[in-house]
Amino acid sequence: QLQLTESGGGLVQPGGSLRLSCSIEGFIHDTYDYSWYRQRPGKERELVATISSIGILKYGDSVKGRFIISRDNAKRLVYLQMNGLKPEDTAMYYCKGHNDFSGKFYWGQGTQVTVSA
């Protein structure tokens, strides 16, 4: 079982940057893929970025070229570097740990990002 805790959210002006962190507790965490999702008000939760256990990256179209996902297995952390933030990036951001072979997945509680002048 994994426990995920997001941090790093807050209020930022348009064009600014934030780095979200997802702290991981649990065994065999390095065999899991990790994704960041976001949920904007009135919208469904959407995939932002994924990093696989072997470092393969995937991004949603709306964040390509602006956001960077990374992981540090030794520190048990997954990051989301967000640059060039726009008001439409305002959302609750969630970290998800998932293993497609076992079908197991775990969610964090989320961290709020607000982009506003």
Buried (B, 14 or more C-beta within 10 A) or exposed (E): EBEBBBBBBEEBEEEEEBEBBBBBEEEEBEEBBBBBBBBEEEEEBEBBBBBBBEEEEBBBEEBEEBBBBBBEEEEBBBBBBBBEBEEEBBBBBBBBBBBEEEEEBBBBEBBEBBBEE
